[in-house]
Amino acid sequence: MLSKFFSEVKNELDKISWIDKRENIKSTAGVVIVTIVLGIILLVIDLIFSKLTEFFLGGS
């Protein structure tokens, strides 16, 4: 029973078309770059709103 299950799992995994190492590295690099760029954009927006809030509320 258990061996049949693992045999079926192996058959299903063989049907998957896995990406190669090069594609995986490119995809990962793309995600890292987009994450860094969006992080910088959010940082700038946060700083702008912080300064505006300080200015309008008279903070120090």
mmCIF file of the N, C-alpha and C atoms, coordinates in Angstrom:
data_MODEL
# 
_entry.id   MODEL 
# 
loop_
_atom_site.group_PDB 
_atom_site.id 
_atom_site.type_symbol 
_atom_site.label_atom_id 
_atom_site.label_alt_id 
_atom_site.label_comp_id 
_atom_site.label_asym_id 
_atom_site.label_entity_id 
_atom_site.label_seq_id 
_atom_site.pdbx_PDB_ins_code 
_atom_site.Cartn_x 
_atom_site.Cartn_y 
_atom_site.Cartn_z 
_atom_site.occupancy 
_atom_site.B_iso_or_equiv 
_atom_site.pdbx_formal_charge 
_atom_site.auth_seq_id 
_atom_site.auth_comp_id 
_atom_site.auth_asym_id 
_atom_site.auth_atom_id 
_atom_site.pdbx_PDB_model_num 
ATOM 1   N N  . MET A 1 1  ? 0.823  -1.186 0.000   1.00 0.00 ? 1  MET A N  1 
ATOM 2   C CA . MET A 1 1  ? 0.000  0.000  0.000   1.00 0.00 ? 1  MET A CA 1 
ATOM 3   C C  . MET A 1 1  ? 0.877  1.264  0.000   1.00 0.00 ? 1  MET A C  1 
ATOM 4   N N  . LEU A 1 2  ? 1.832  1.316  0.914   1.00 0.00 ? 2  LEU A N  1 
ATOM 5   C CA . LEU A 1 2  ? 2.707  2.481  1.001   1.00 0.00 ? 2  LEU A CA 1 
ATOM 6   C C  . LEU A 1 2  ? 3.638  2.556  -0.205  1.00 0.00 ? 2  LEU A C  1 
ATOM 7   N N  . SER A 1 3  ? 4.116  1.418  -0.672  1.00 0.00 ? 3  SER A N  1 
ATOM 8   C CA . SER A 1 3  ? 5.001  1.415  -1.839  1.00 0.00 ? 3  SER A CA 1 
ATOM 9   C C  . SER A 1 3  ? 4.254  1.863  -3.094  1.00 0.00 ? 3  SER A C  1 
ATOM 10  N N  . LYS A 1 4  ? 2.975  1.526  -3.188  1.00 0.00 ? 4  LYS A N  1 
ATOM 11  C CA . LYS A 1 4  ? 2.164  1.968  -4.329  1.00 0.00 ? 4  LYS A CA 1 
ATOM 12  C C  . LYS A 1 4  ? 2.030  3.492  -4.317  1.00 0.00 ? 4  LYS A C  1 
ATOM 13  N N  . PHE A 1 5  ? 1.799  4.031  -3.119  1.00 0.00 ? 5  PHE A N  1 
ATOM 14  C CA . PHE A 1 5  ? 1.686  5.485  -2.981  1.00 0.00 ? 5  PHE A CA 1 
ATOM 15  C C  . PHE A 1 5  ? 2.957  6.180  -3.473  1.00 0.00 ? 5  PHE A C  1 
ATOM 16  N N  . PHE A 1 6  ? 4.127  5.723  -2.993  1.00 0.00 ? 6  PHE A N  1 
ATOM 17  C CA . PHE A 1 6  ? 5.382  6.353  -3.387  1.00 0.00 ? 6  PHE A CA 1 
ATOM 18  C C  . PHE A 1 6  ? 5.670  6.146  -4.869  1.00 0.00 ? 6  PHE A C  1 
ATOM 19  N N  . SER A 1 7  ? 5.256  5.036  -5.398  1.00 0.00 ? 7  SER A N  1 
ATOM 20  C CA . SER A 1 7  ? 5.418  4.789  -6.833  1.00 0.00 ? 7  SER A CA 1 
ATOM 21  C C  . SER A 1 7  ? 4.590  5.776  -7.649  1.00 0.00 ? 7  SER A C  1 
ATOM 22  N N  . GLU A 1 8  ? 3.375  6.031  -7.207  1.00 0.00 ? 8  GLU A N  1 
ATOM 23  C CA . GLU A 1 8  ? 2.516  6.994  -7.896  1.00 0.00 ? 8  GLU A CA 1 
ATOM 24  C C  . GLU A 1 8  ? 3.055  8.413  -7.758  1.00 0.00 ? 8  GLU A C  1 
ATOM 25  N N  . VAL A 1 9  ? 3.591  8.717  -6.589  1.00 0.00 ? 9  VAL A N  1 
ATOM 26  C CA . VAL A 1 9  ? 4.195  10.042 -6.378  1.00 0.00 ? 9  VAL A CA 1 
ATOM 27  C C  . VAL A 1 9  ? 5.368  10.232 -7.324  1.00 0.00 ? 9  VAL A C  1 
ATOM 28  N N  . LYS A 1 10 ? 6.207  9.215  -7.456  1.00 0.00 ? 10 LYS A N  1 
ATOM 29  C CA . LYS A 1 10 ? 7.359  9.287  -8.350  1.00 0.00 ? 10 LYS A CA 1 
ATOM 30  C C  . LYS A 1 10 ? 6.902  9.473  -9.798  1.00 0.00 ? 10 LYS A C  1 
ATOM 31  N N  . ASN A 1 11 ? 5.865  8.752  -10.191 1.00 0.00 ? 11 ASN A N  1 
ATOM 32  C CA . ASN A 1 11 ? 5.341  8.903  -11.555 1.00 0.00 ? 11 ASN A CA 1 
ATOM 33  C C  . ASN A 1 11 ? 4.837  10.317 -11.806 1.00 0.00 ? 11 ASN A C  1 
ATOM 34  N N  . GLU A 1 12 ? 4.166  10.909 -10.832 1.00 0.00 ? 12 GLU A N  1 
ATOM 35  C CA . GLU A 1 12 ? 3.660  12.275 -10.997 1.00 0.00 ? 12 GLU A CA 1 
ATOM 36  C C  . GLU A 1 12 ? 4.811  13.279 -11.049 1.00 0.00 ? 12 GLU A C  1 
ATOM 37  N N  . LEU A 1 13 ? 5.828  13.068 -10.228 1.00 0.00 ? 13 LEU A N  1 
ATOM 38  C CA . LEU A 1 13 ? 6.977  13.977 -10.236 1.00 0.00 ? 13 LEU A CA 1 
ATOM 39  C C  . LEU A 1 13 ? 7.743  13.895 -11.555 1.00 0.00 ? 13 LEU A C  1 
ATOM 40  N N  . ASP A 1 14 ? 7.743  12.743 -12.178 1.00 0.00 ? 14 ASP A N  1 
ATOM 41  C CA . ASP A 1 14 ? 8.408  12.595 -13.475 1.00 0.00 ? 14 ASP A CA 1 
ATOM 42  C C  . ASP A 1 14 ? 7.698  13.383 -14.573 1.00 0.00 ? 14 ASP A C  1 
ATOM 43  N N  . LYS A 1 15 ? 6.417  13.672 -14.381 1.00 0.00 ? 15 LYS A N  1 
ATOM 44  C CA . LYS A 1 15 ? 5.639  14.402 -15.384 1.00 0.00 ? 15 LYS A CA 1 
ATOM 45  C C  . LYS A 1 15 ? 5.907  15.916 -15.347 1.00 0.00 ? 15 LYS A C  1 
ATOM 46  N N  . ILE A 1 16 ? 6.477  16.381 -14.253 1.00 0.00 ? 16 ILE A N  1 
ATOM 47  C CA . ILE A 1 16 ? 6.714  17.818 -14.084 1.00 0.00 ? 16 ILE A CA 1 
ATOM 48  C C  . ILE A 1 16 ? 7.902  18.239 -14.935 1.00 0.00 ? 16 ILE A C  1 
ATOM 49  N N  . SER A 1 17 ? 7.755  19.380 -15.607 1.00 0.00 ? 17 SER A N  1 
ATOM 50  C CA . SER A 1 17 ? 8.902  19.919 -16.348 1.00 0.00 ? 17 SER A CA 1 
ATOM 51  C C  . SER A 1 17 ? 9.598  20.944 -15.448 1.00 0.00 ? 17 SER A C  1 
ATOM 52  N N  . TRP A 1 18 ? 10.702 20.527 -14.878 1.00 0.00 ? 18 TRP A N  1 
ATOM 53  C CA . TRP A 1 18 ? 11.438 21.363 -13.938 1.00 0.00 ? 18 TRP A CA 1 
ATOM 54  C C  . TRP A 1 18 ? 12.281 22.373 -14.709 1.00 0.00 ? 18 TRP A C  1 
ATOM 55  N N  . ILE A 1 19 ? 12.413 23.595 -14.158 1.00 0.00 ? 19 ILE A N  1 
ATOM 56  C CA . ILE A 1 19 ? 13.273 24.579 -14.801 1.00 0.00 ? 19 ILE A CA 1 
ATOM 57  C C  . ILE A 1 19 ? 14.729 24.227 -14.500 1.00 0.00 ? 19 ILE A C  1 
ATOM 58  N N  . ASP A 1 20 ? 15.606 24.654 -15.416 1.00 0.00 ? 20 ASP A N  1 
ATOM 59  C CA . ASP A 1 20 ? 17.018 24.337 -15.198 1.00 0.00 ? 20 ASP A CA 1 
ATOM 60  C C  . ASP A 1 20 ? 17.646 25.354 -14.258 1.00 0.00 ? 20 ASP A C  1 
ATOM 61  N N  . LYS A 1 21 ? 18.887 25.087 -13.885 1.00 0.00 ? 21 LYS A N  1 
ATOM 62  C CA . LYS A 1 21 ? 19.584 25.904 -12.881 1.00 0.00 ? 21 LYS A CA 1 
ATOM 63  C C  . LYS A 1 21 ? 19.707 27.352 -13.337 1.00 0.00 ? 21 LYS A C  1 
ATOM 64  N N  . ARG A 1 22 ? 20.002 27.543 -14.622 1.00 0.00 ? 22 ARG A N  1 
ATOM 65  C CA . ARG A 1 22 ? 20.194 28.901 -15.137 1.00 0.00 ? 22 ARG A CA 1 
ATOM 66  C C  . ARG A 1 22 ? 18.906 29.725 -15.037 1.00 0.00 ? 22 ARG A C  1 
ATOM 67  N N  . GLU A 1 23 ? 17.777 29.134 -15.413 1.00 0.00 ? 23 GLU A N  1 
ATOM 68  C CA . GLU A 1 23 ? 16.489 29.826 -15.309 1.00 0.00 ? 23 GLU A CA 1 
ATOM 69  C C  . GLU A 1 23 ? 16.163 30.139 -13.855 1.00 0.00 ? 23 GLU A C  1 
ATOM 70  N N  . ASN A 1 24 ? 16.465 29.205 -12.983 1.00 0.00 ? 24 ASN A N  1 
ATOM 71  C CA . ASN A 1 24 ? 16.194 29.397 -11.563 1.00 0.00 ? 24 ASN A CA 1 
ATOM 72  C C  . ASN A 1 24 ? 17.006 30.567 -11.006 1.00 0.00 ? 24 ASN A C  1 
ATOM 73  N N  . ILE A 1 25 ? 18.272 30.652 -11.389 1.00 0.00 ? 25 ILE A N  1 
ATOM 74  C CA . ILE A 1 25 ? 19.127 31.753 -10.918 1.00 0.00 ? 25 ILE A CA 1 
ATOM 75  C C  . ILE A 1 25 ? 18.622 33.085 -11.455 1.00 0.00 ? 25 ILE A C  1 
ATOM 76  N N  . LYS A 1 26 ? 18.236 33.124 -12.736 1.00 0.00 ? 26 LYS A N  1 
ATOM 77  C CA . LYS A 1 26 ? 17.724 34.362 -13.323 1.00 0.00 ? 26 LYS A CA 1 
ATOM 78  C C  . LYS A 1 26 ? 16.435 34.813 -12.641 1.00 0.00 ? 26 LYS A C  1 
ATOM 79  N N  . SER A 1 27 ? 15.547 33.870 -12.368 1.00 0.00 ? 27 SER A N  1 
ATOM 80  C CA . SER A 1 27 ? 14.288 34.209 -11.700 1.00 0.00 ? 27 SER A CA 1 
ATOM 81  C C  . SER A 1 27 ? 14.540 34.729 -10.289 1.00 0.00 ? 27 SER A C  1 
ATOM 82  N N  . THR A 1 28 ? 15.436 34.069 -9.587  1.00 0.00 ? 28 THR A N  1 
ATOM 83  C CA . THR A 1 28 ? 15.754 34.488 -8.226  1.00 0.00 ? 28 THR A CA 1 
ATOM 84  C C  . THR A 1 28 ? 16.384 35.874 -8.223  1.00 0.00 ? 28 THR A C  1 
ATOM 85  N N  . ALA A 1 29 ? 17.293 36.126 -9.162  1.00 0.00 ? 29 ALA A N  1 
ATOM 86  C CA . ALA A 1 29 ? 17.922 37.450 -9.252  1.00 0.00 ? 29 ALA A CA 1 
ATOM 87  C C  . ALA A 1 29 ? 16.877 38.515 -9.561  1.00 0.00 ? 29 ALA A C  1 
ATOM 88  N N  . GLY A 1 30 ? 15.941 38.200 -10.424 1.00 0.00 ? 30 GLY A N  1 
ATOM 89  C CA . GLY A 1 30 ? 14.876 39.151 -10.743 1.00 0.00 ? 30 GLY A CA 1 
ATOM 90  C C  . GLY A 1 30 ? 14.044 39.491 -9.532  1.00 0.00 ? 30 GLY A C  1 
ATOM 91  N N  . VAL A 1 31 ? 13.696 38.486 -8.743  1.00 0.00 ? 31 VAL A N  1 
ATOM 92  C CA . VAL A 1 31 ? 12.906 38.720 -7.535  1.00 0.00 ? 31 VAL A CA 1 
ATOM 93  C C  . VAL A 1 31 ? 13.686 39.562 -6.535  1.00 0.00 ? 31 VAL A C  1 
ATOM 94  N N  . VAL A 1 32 ? 14.974 39.276 -6.363  1.00 0.00 ? 32 VAL A N  1 
ATOM 95  C CA . VAL A 1 32 ? 15.797 40.038 -5.419  1.00 0.00 ? 32 VAL A CA 1 
ATOM 96  C C  . VAL A 1 32 ? 15.905 41.500 -5.865  1.00 0.00 ? 32 VAL A C  1 
ATOM 97  N N  . ILE A 1 33 ? 16.125 41.726 -7.157  1.00 0.00 ? 33 ILE A N  1 
ATOM 98  C CA . ILE A 1 33 ? 16.262 43.094 -7.665  1.00 0.00 ? 33 ILE A CA 1 
ATOM 99  C C  . ILE A 1 33 ? 14.961 43.867 -7.495  1.00 0.00 ? 33 ILE A C  1 
ATOM 100 N N  . VAL A 1 34 ? 13.837 43.260 -7.854  1.00 0.00 ? 34 VAL A N  1 
ATOM 101 C CA . VAL A 1 34 ? 12.541 43.935 -7.714  1.00 0.00 ? 34 VAL A CA 1 
ATOM 102 C C  . VAL A 1 34 ? 12.261 44.237 -6.245  1.00 0.00 ? 34 VAL A C  1 
ATOM 103 N N  . THR A 1 35 ? 12.595 43.315 -5.362  1.00 0.00 ? 35 THR A N  1 
ATOM 104 C CA . THR A 1 35 ? 12.374 43.523 -3.930  1.00 0.00 ? 35 THR A CA 1 
ATOM 105 C C  . THR A 1 35 ? 13.206 44.693 -3.413  1.00 0.00 ? 35 THR A C  1 
ATOM 106 N N  . ILE A 1 36 ? 14.459 44.781 -3.838  1.00 0.00 ? 36 ILE A N  1 
ATOM 107 C CA . ILE A 1 36 ? 15.318 45.886 -3.400  1.00 0.00 ? 36 ILE A CA 1 
ATOM 108 C C  . ILE A 1 36 ? 14.807 47.217 -3.932  1.00 0.00 ? 36 ILE A C  1 
ATOM 109 N N  . VAL A 1 37 ? 14.441 47.255 -5.212  1.00 0.00 ? 37 VAL A N  1 
ATOM 110 C CA . VAL A 1 37 ? 13.946 48.501 -5.808  1.00 0.00 ? 37 VAL A CA 1 
ATOM 111 C C  . VAL A 1 37 ? 12.664 48.954 -5.116  1.00 0.00 ? 37 VAL A C  1 
ATOM 112 N N  . LEU A 1 38 ? 11.720 48.039 -4.909  1.00 0.00 ? 38 LEU A N  1 
ATOM 113 C CA . LEU A 1 38 ? 10.479 48.413 -4.227  1.00 0.00 ? 38 LEU A CA 1 
ATOM 114 C C  . LEU A 1 38 ? 10.749 48.841 -2.778  1.00 0.00 ? 38 LEU A C  1 
ATOM 115 N N  . GLY A 1 39 ? 11.701 48.199 -2.129  1.00 0.00 ? 39 GLY A N  1 
ATOM 116 C CA . GLY A 1 39 ? 12.063 48.605 -0.774  1.00 0.00 ? 39 GLY A CA 1 
ATOM 117 C C  . GLY A 1 39 ? 12.595 50.026 -0.730  1.00 0.00 ? 39 GLY A C  1 
ATOM 118 N N  . ILE A 1 40 ? 13.425 50.385 -1.711  1.00 0.00 ? 40 ILE A N  1 
ATOM 119 C CA . ILE A 1 40 ? 13.969 51.752 -1.776  1.00 0.00 ? 40 ILE A CA 1 
ATOM 120 C C  . ILE A 1 40 ? 12.851 52.753 -2.053  1.00 0.00 ? 40 ILE A C  1 
ATOM 121 N N  . ILE A 1 41 ? 11.946 52.412 -2.977  1.00 0.00 ? 41 ILE A N  1 
ATOM 122 C CA . ILE A 1 41 ? 10.821 53.308 -3.281  1.00 0.00 ? 41 ILE A CA 1 
ATOM 123 C C  . ILE A 1 41 ? 9.962  53.529 -2.040  1.00 0.00 ? 41 ILE A C  1 
ATOM 124 N N  . LEU A 1 42 ? 9.654  52.452 -1.319  1.00 0.00 ? 42 LEU A N  1 
ATOM 125 C CA . LEU A 1 42 ? 8.853  52.587 -0.099  1.00 0.00 ? 42 LEU A CA 1 
ATOM 126 C C  . LEU A 1 42 ? 9.590  53.383 0.975   1.00 0.00 ? 42 LEU A C  1 
ATOM 127 N N  . LEU A 1 43 ? 10.902 53.231 1.054   1.00 0.00 ? 43 LEU A N  1 
ATOM 128 C CA . LEU A 1 43 ? 11.694 54.003 2.005   1.00 0.00 ? 43 LEU A CA 1 
ATOM 129 C C  . LEU A 1 43 ? 11.588 55.498 1.708   1.00 0.00 ? 43 LEU A C  1 
ATOM 130 N N  . VAL A 1 44 ? 11.716 55.852 0.434   1.00 0.00 ? 44 VAL A N  1 
ATOM 131 C CA . VAL A 1 44 ? 11.637 57.264 0.039   1.00 0.00 ? 44 VAL A CA 1 
ATOM 132 C C  . VAL A 1 44 ? 10.242 57.824 0.338   1.00 0.00 ? 44 VAL A C  1 
ATOM 133 N N  . ILE A 1 45 ? 9.202  57.062 -0.008  1.00 0.00 ? 45 ILE A N  1 
ATOM 134 C CA . ILE A 1 45 ? 7.836  57.514 0.268   1.00 0.00 ? 45 ILE A CA 1 
ATOM 135 C C  . ILE A 1 45 ? 7.617  57.682 1.767   1.00 0.00 ? 45 ILE A C  1 
ATOM 136 N N  . ASP A 1 46 ? 8.124  56.749 2.558   1.00 0.00 ? 46 ASP A N  1 
ATOM 137 C CA . ASP A 1 46 ? 7.989  56.842 4.013   1.00 0.00 ? 46 ASP A CA 1 
ATOM 138 C C  . ASP A 1 46 ? 8.707  58.074 4.556   1.00 0.00 ? 46 ASP A C  1 
ATOM 139 N N  . LEU A 1 47 ? 9.904  58.345 4.048   1.00 0.00 ? 47 LEU A N  1 
ATOM 140 C CA . LEU A 1 47 ? 10.638 59.527 4.511   1.00 0.00 ? 47 LEU A CA 1 
ATOM 141 C C  . LEU A 1 47 ? 9.898  60.813 4.150   1.00 0.00 ? 47 LEU A C  1 
ATOM 142 N N  . ILE A 1 48 ? 9.336  60.861 2.941   1.00 0.00 ? 48 ILE A N  1 
ATOM 143 C CA . ILE A 1 48 ? 8.582  62.054 2.516   1.00 0.00 ? 48 ILE A CA 1 
ATOM 144 C C  . ILE A 1 48 ? 7.382  62.276 3.430   1.00 0.00 ? 48 ILE A C  1 
ATOM 145 N N  . PHE A 1 49 ? 6.609  61.204 3.670   1.00 0.00 ? 49 PHE A N  1 
ATOM 146 C CA . PHE A 1 49 ? 5.437  61.363 4.531   1.00 0.00 ? 49 PHE A CA 1 
ATOM 147 C C  . PHE A 1 49 ? 5.828  61.665 5.969   1.00 0.00 ? 49 PHE A C  1 
ATOM 148 N N  . SER A 1 50 ? 6.938  61.143 6.427   1.00 0.00 ? 50 SER A N  1 
ATOM 149 C CA . SER A 1 50 ? 7.401  61.457 7.789   1.00 0.00 ? 50 SER A CA 1 
ATOM 150 C C  . SER A 1 50 ? 7.750  62.931 7.912   1.00 0.00 ? 50 SER A C  1 
ATOM 151 N N  . LYS A 1 51 ? 8.453  63.463 6.914   1.00 0.00 ? 51 LYS A N  1 
ATOM 152 C CA . LYS A 1 51 ? 8.824  64.881 6.946   1.00 0.00 ? 51 LYS A CA 1 
ATOM 153 C C  . LYS A 1 51 ? 7.594  65.772 6.830   1.00 0.00 ? 51 LYS A C  1 
ATOM 154 N N  . LEU A 1 52 ? 6.641  65.390 5.965   1.00 0.00 ? 52 LEU A N  1 
ATOM 155 C CA . LEU A 1 52 ? 5.409  66.170 5.841   1.00 0.00 ? 52 LEU A CA 1 
ATOM 156 C C  . LEU A 1 52 ? 4.614  66.161 7.141   1.00 0.00 ? 52 LEU A C  1 
ATOM 157 N N  . THR A 1 53 ? 4.527  65.012 7.780   1.00 0.00 ? 53 THR A N  1 
ATOM 158 C CA . THR A 1 53 ? 3.810  64.911 9.049   1.00 0.00 ? 53 THR A CA 1 
ATOM 159 C C  . THR A 1 53 ? 4.502  65.756 10.116  1.00 0.00 ? 53 THR A C  1 
ATOM 160 N N  . GLU A 1 54 ? 5.820  65.696 10.164  1.00 0.00 ? 54 GLU A N  1 
ATOM 161 C CA . GLU A 1 54 ? 6.572  66.507 11.110  1.00 0.00 ? 54 GLU A CA 1 
ATOM 162 C C  . GLU A 1 54 ? 6.318  67.990 10.870  1.00 0.00 ? 54 GLU A C  1 
ATOM 163 N N  . PHE A 1 55 ? 6.336  68.384 9.600   1.00 0.00 ? 55 PHE A N  1 
ATOM 164 C CA . PHE A 1 55 ? 6.151  69.794 9.249   1.00 0.00 ? 55 PHE A CA 1 
ATOM 165 C C  . PHE A 1 55 ? 4.762  70.293 9.655   1.00 0.00 ? 55 PHE A C  1 
ATOM 166 N N  . PHE A 1 56 ? 3.724  69.520 9.318   1.00 0.00 ? 56 PHE A N  1 
ATOM 167 C CA . PHE A 1 56 ? 2.352  69.971 9.580   1.00 0.00 ? 56 PHE A CA 1 
ATOM 168 C C  . PHE A 1 56 ? 1.962  69.852 11.040  1.00 0.00 ? 56 PHE A C  1 
ATOM 169 N N  . LEU A 1 57 ? 2.540  68.918 11.771  1.00 0.00 ? 57 LEU A N  1 
ATOM 170 C CA . LEU A 1 57 ? 2.186  68.767 13.184  1.00 0.00 ? 57 LEU A CA 1 
ATOM 171 C C  . LEU A 1 57 ? 3.173  69.456 14.107  1.00 0.00 ? 57 LEU A C  1 
ATOM 172 N N  . GLY A 1 58 ? 4.189  70.073 13.537  1.00 0.00 ? 58 GLY A N  1 
ATOM 173 C CA . GLY A 1 58 ? 5.132  70.840 14.344  1.00 0.00 ? 58 GLY A CA 1 
ATOM 174 C C  . GLY A 1 58 ? 6.031  69.983 15.210  1.00 0.00 ? 58 GLY A C  1 
ATOM 175 N N  . GLY A 1 59 ? 6.327  68.786 14.780  1.00 0.00 ? 59 GLY A N  1 
ATOM 176 C CA . GLY A 1 59 ? 7.204  67.924 15.551  1.00 0.00 ? 59 GLY A CA 1 
ATOM 177 C C  . GLY A 1 59 ? 8.651  68.387 15.453  1.00 0.00 ? 59 GLY A C  1 
ATOM 178 N N  . SER A 1 60 ? 9.479  67.824 16.283  1.00 0.00 ? 60 SER A N  1 
ATOM 179 C CA . SER A 1 60 ? 10.885 68.216 16.257  1.00 0.00 ? 60 SER A CA 1 
ATOM 180 C C  . SER A 1 60 ? 11.753 67.118 15.735  1.00 0.00 ? 60 SER A C  1 
# 
